[in-house]
Amino acid sequence: MCIRPVRKGTRPDREPLPILEACIHTKRRKYESRNNHKLRGQGGFLARLALVFIVIASGAGMSLMTSALPAQADNGNQVRLDSVTFVNDEIQDYTNQRLEVEWSIPDQAQPPVTLTVPLPEELRGNADRFPLNEPDGDVLGECTVSAEAVTCEVDDDNITNNPYEVSGSFFFNAQSQLLNKETVEHTYTFGDVEQTVTVTPSSNWCDVYCEFGGSSGWKSGWYNNLTDEIIFSVYVEAPEQGLVPGQFVRVTDMLNTDLYELVDDGTYPRVLEADSVIYNMWGSEN
């Protein structure tokens, strides 16, 4: 089923909902006409869902200080990606990891200013979006995280009024998808920038008891922060040879309409029946 949380200021566990935002700080130099420009923000959303509970772990922050490029430079080459680094020197494949980005514009910035950090095929970004705000709440831009890239756009007037010393930093979360079966030293490439880390195999790989022995009943979900939607999957308990033909099975899931609304787009909810047993990508039969 596909549902959407009803935002009322609290999560189901009654903790405050995370606010994804960024801040910009502008300071004029004394006796000079140039400005120091700094933006900060948050992004890179992670979520874990189990049963009817949603645990939201926000994990990205942005800090931009404005510096710039020559007037004749176009937006395609005025922003320089200085570094992209993993917070951890050793990571486990198929886990979400935090990456920190440093960027700058060497000379005078010219609007529009857009920063794009391309992600390699073996690294998948978590869909997310967060604003760039001044401390007083004025929105000055926006960053978007997709599976393939992180893109940040700064408001044109902001760059026009603060064209000097434009630079910045932010962090986001992405999932390594190297599918290595042994520990390796791997270099991830982000355009012209590279970062090498130690990657250990995913714990999902199956080495023992990999044959299908029946299915237990369970429920899992996936949250999309960009669309603010959750897709839940419910698995019905069944023996090794499946349910006996002709049985009537009812699955009831009580939806708290104070917290969620059911998205009726013609595709959910739906029932899928497994008609074969195969090995999945991790070597486990299911």
C-alpha positions as CSV (number, residue, x, y, z in Angstrom):
1,M,0.0,0.0,0.0
2,C,1.1,3.6,-0.5
3,I,0.4,6.1,2.2
4,R,1.3,9.7,2.9
5,P,2.0,11.0,6.5
6,V,-0.3,13.7,7.6
7,R,2.0,16.5,9.0
8,K,0.8,17.8,12.3
9,G,4.1,18.8,13.8
10,T,4.9,15.4,15.5
11,R,5.9,11.9,14.4
12,P,4.0,8.8,15.5
13,D,6.5,8.5,18.4
14,R,5.6,12.1,19.3
15,E,9.1,13.5,18.7
16,P,9.4,16.7,16.7
17,L,9.6,16.2,13.0
18,P,13.0,17.0,11.5
19,I,13.2,20.3,9.6
20,L,15.4,20.2,6.5
21,E,16.7,23.6,5.8
22,A,19.8,25.7,5.1
23,C,21.0,29.0,6.3
24,I,22.9,31.9,4.7
25,H,25.0,34.4,6.6
26,T,26.2,37.6,4.9
27,K,28.8,39.9,6.5
28,R,30.2,43.0,4.9
29,R,33.9,43.7,5.3
30,K,34.7,47.0,7.0
31,Y,36.1,49.6,4.6
32,E,35.6,47.2,1.7
33,S,32.9,46.7,-0.9
34,R,33.3,42.9,-1.0
35,N,31.0,40.5,1.0
36,N,31.7,37.3,2.9
37,H,28.8,35.0,2.1
38,K,28.0,31.8,4.0
39,L,25.1,29.4,3.6
40,R,24.3,26.4,5.7
41,G,21.8,23.6,5.3
42,Q,20.6,20.1,6.0
43,G,19.7,17.2,3.8
44,G,20.4,13.6,3.0
45,F,17.4,11.9,4.6
46,L,17.4,8.4,6.0
47,A,14.4,6.4,7.2
48,R,13.8,3.1,8.8
49,L,10.3,1.6,8.9
50,A,9.1,-1.4,10.9
51,L,5.5,-2.4,11.6
52,V,3.5,0.8,11.9
53,F,6.3,2.9,13.2
54,I,8.4,5.4,11.3
55,V,11.8,6.3,12.5
56,I,13.2,9.3,10.6
57,A,17.0,10.0,10.8
58,S,17.9,13.2,9.0
59,G,21.5,13.4,8.0
60,A,22.7,16.2,5.9
61,G,23.9,19.7,6.5
62,M,25.0,22.4,4.3
63,S,27.4,25.3,4.9
64,L,28.2,27.6,2.0
65,M,30.4,30.6,2.0
66,T,30.2,32.7,-1.1
67,S,33.3,33.1,-3.4
68,A,33.2,33.4,-7.1
69,L,34.4,33.1,-10.7
70,P,35.4,35.5,-13.5
71,A,32.6,37.6,-15.1
72,Q,33.3,35.9,-18.5
73,A,32.9,32.4,-17.0
74,D,29.5,30.7,-17.5
75,N,27.7,28.7,-14.8
76,G,28.9,25.4,-16.3
77,N,32.5,26.1,-15.2
78,Q,32.5,28.8,-12.6
79,V,31.7,26.4,-9.7
80,R,34.7,24.3,-8.6
81,L,34.1,21.1,-6.8
82,D,37.0,21.0,-4.3
83,S,36.5,17.7,-2.4
84,V,34.0,14.9,-1.7
85,T,34.9,12.8,1.2
86,F,33.4,9.9,3.2
87,V,33.2,10.6,6.9
88,N,34.3,7.0,7.6
89,D,37.6,5.6,6.2
90,E,36.0,2.1,6.1
91,I,32.4,1.5,5.1
92,Q,30.2,-1.6,4.6
93,D,28.7,-2.0,1.2
94,Y,24.9,-1.5,0.9
95,T,24.8,0.8,3.9
96,N,24.1,4.5,4.0
97,Q,27.1,6.6,4.5
98,R,27.6,10.3,5.1
99,L,29.7,12.3,2.5
100,E,31.0,15.8,2.9
101,V,31.4,18.2,0.0
102,E,33.5,21.3,-0.3
103,W,33.1,23.7,-3.3
104,S,34.0,27.2,-4.3
105,I,34.0,29.8,-7.0
106,P,37.6,31.2,-7.5
107,D,36.7,34.6,-8.9
108,Q,33.6,36.8,-9.2
109,A,30.3,34.8,-9.2
110,Q,27.8,35.3,-11.9
111,P,24.2,34.2,-11.6
112,P,22.8,31.7,-12.1
113,V,24.9,29.6,-9.8
114,T,24.1,25.9,-9.8
115,L,26.3,23.2,-8.1
116,T,25.9,19.6,-9.3
117,V,27.8,16.7,-7.6
118,P,27.5,13.7,-9.9
119,L,27.3,10.3,-8.1
120,P,29.1,7.2,-9.5
121,E,27.0,4.2,-10.5
122,E,28.2,2.3,-7.3
123,L,26.8,5.0,-5.0
124,R,23.1,5.8,-4.8
125,G,21.8,9.1,-3.3
126,N,18.7,9.1,-1.0
127,A,15.9,11.2,-2.5
128,D,15.6,14.4,-0.6
129,R,15.1,18.2,-1.0
130,F,15.9,21.0,1.4
131,P,15.9,24.9,1.2
132,L,18.7,27.4,1.6
133,N,17.6,29.9,4.1
134,E,18.8,33.1,5.8
135,P,18.8,33.1,9.6
136,D,15.6,35.1,9.5
137,G,13.9,32.4,7.4
138,D,14.2,33.9,3.9
139,V,14.6,31.2,1.3
140,L,17.6,31.8,-1.0
141,G,17.8,28.6,-2.9
142,E,17.3,24.8,-2.8
143,C,19.2,21.6,-2.9
144,T,17.9,18.3,-4.3
145,V,19.3,14.8,-3.8
146,S,18.5,12.2,-6.4
147,A,19.9,8.7,-7.0
148,E,22.4,10.1,-9.5
149,A,23.4,13.5,-8.2
150,V,23.1,16.3,-5.7
151,T,22.1,19.7,-7.2
152,C,22.0,23.0,-5.4
153,E,20.7,26.3,-6.9
154,V,21.3,29.7,-5.3
155,D,18.9,32.6,-5.8
156,D,20.2,35.0,-8.5
157,D,19.7,38.1,-6.4
158,N,21.7,36.6,-3.6
159,I,24.7,36.0,-5.9
160,T,24.3,39.5,-7.4
161,N,24.4,41.1,-4.0
162,N,27.2,38.9,-2.7
163,P,29.5,38.0,-5.7
164,Y,32.8,37.6,-3.8
165,E,34.4,34.8,-1.8
166,V,31.7,32.4,-2.7
167,S,32.4,28.9,-1.3
168,G,30.5,26.3,0.6
169,S,30.2,22.9,2.2
170,F,27.4,20.4,2.8
171,F,26.9,16.8,3.6
172,F,24.4,14.2,2.4
173,N,23.8,10.4,2.7
174,A,24.2,7.8,0.0
175,Q,24.2,4.1,-0.2
176,S,27.3,2.2,-1.5
177,Q,26.3,-0.5,-4.1
178,L,29.6,-2.0,-5.1
179,L,28.4,-5.6,-4.5
180,N,31.9,-6.7,-3.5
181,K,32.4,-10.1,-1.8
182,E,35.8,-9.3,-0.4
183,T,37.2,-6.3,1.4
184,V,38.6,-3.9,-1.2
185,E,40.1,-0.4,-1.5
186,H,37.7,1.3,-3.9
187,T,37.9,4.7,-5.5
188,Y,34.6,6.6,-6.0
189,T,34.6,9.2,-8.8
190,F,32.6,12.4,-8.5
191,G,33.3,14.2,-11.8
192,D,36.9,15.5,-11.5
193,V,37.1,14.5,-7.8
194,E,38.0,11.1,-6.4
195,Q,37.8,9.5,-2.9
196,T,39.2,6.1,-1.9
197,V,37.9,4.2,1.0
198,T,38.0,0.6,2.3
199,V,34.8,-1.2,1.5
200,T,33.8,-4.4,3.3
201,P,31.2,-6.9,1.9
202,S,27.6,-6.3,2.7
203,S,26.1,-8.4,5.5
204,N,23.3,-9.3,3.1
205,W,25.4,-12.0,1.3
206,C,24.2,-15.5,2.2
207,D,26.8,-18.1,3.1
208,V,24.8,-20.7,5.2
209,Y,21.2,-21.8,5.3
210,C,20.4,-20.1,2.0
211,E,17.7,-22.5,0.8
212,F,14.0,-21.4,1.1
213,G,12.3,-23.0,4.0
214,G,9.0,-21.1,4.0
215,S,8.0,-17.6,4.6
216,S,7.3,-15.8,7.9
217,G,4.8,-13.1,8.2
218,W,6.3,-9.6,8.3
219,K,5.8,-6.1,7.1
220,S,8.3,-3.6,5.8
221,G,8.2,-0.1,4.3
222,W,10.1,2.5,2.3
223,Y,9.9,6.2,2.7
224,N,10.4,8.7,-0.1
225,N,11.2,12.1,1.3
226,L,10.7,14.0,-2.0
227,T,7.1,12.8,-2.4
228,D,6.4,12.4,1.3
229,E,5.1,8.9,0.7
230,I,5.6,5.5,2.3
231,I,5.1,2.2,0.4
232,F,4.4,-0.8,2.7
233,S,4.8,-4.4,1.8
234,V,3.1,-7.2,3.8
235,Y,4.3,-10.8,3.6
236,V,1.9,-13.6,4.5
237,E,3.3,-16.5,6.5
238,A,3.5,-19.7,4.3
239,P,5.2,-23.1,4.5
240,E,8.0,-24.3,2.1
241,Q,5.5,-25.4,-0.5
242,G,3.4,-22.4,-0.3
243,L,-0.2,-22.0,0.9
244,V,-2.7,-24.8,0.2
245,P,-4.8,-23.9,-2.9
246,G,-8.3,-22.7,-2.2
247,Q,-7.5,-21.1,1.2
248,F,-9.1,-17.7,2.0
249,V,-6.5,-15.3,3.4
250,R,-7.4,-11.9,4.8
251,V,-4.8,-9.3,5.6
252,T,-6.0,-6.4,7.8
253,D,-3.9,-3.3,8.3
254,M,-5.4,-0.6,10.5
255,L,-4.5,2.9,9.1
256,N,-4.3,5.7,11.6
257,T,-6.0,8.4,9.5
258,D,-4.8,11.1,12.0
259,L,-1.3,10.4,10.8
260,Y,-1.7,9.1,7.3
261,E,-3.8,9.2,4.2
262,L,-4.1,6.3,1.7
263,V,-2.8,7.4,-1.7
264,D,-5.3,6.0,-4.2
265,D,-3.4,6.2,-7.6
266,G,-4.9,3.0,-9.1
267,T,-1.7,1.0,-8.4
268,Y,-1.9,0.5,-4.6
269,P,-2.9,-1.5,-2.7
270,R,-2.3,-4.6,-4.8
271,V,-1.8,-8.3,-4.2
272,L,1.2,-10.2,-5.7
273,E,1.5,-14.0,-5.8
274,A,4.9,-15.7,-5.9
275,D,4.8,-18.6,-8.4
276,S,8.4,-19.7,-8.3
277,V,11.4,-20.0,-6.0
278,I,14.6,-18.3,-7.2
279,Y,18.0,-17.1,-5.8
280,N,18.2,-13.4,-5.2
281,M,21.2,-11.2,-5.8
282,W,22.6,-12.1,-2.4
283,G,22.6,-15.8,-3.0
284,S,19.5,-16.6,-0.9
285,E,16.7,-18.7,-2.2
286,N,13.3,-17.1,-1.9
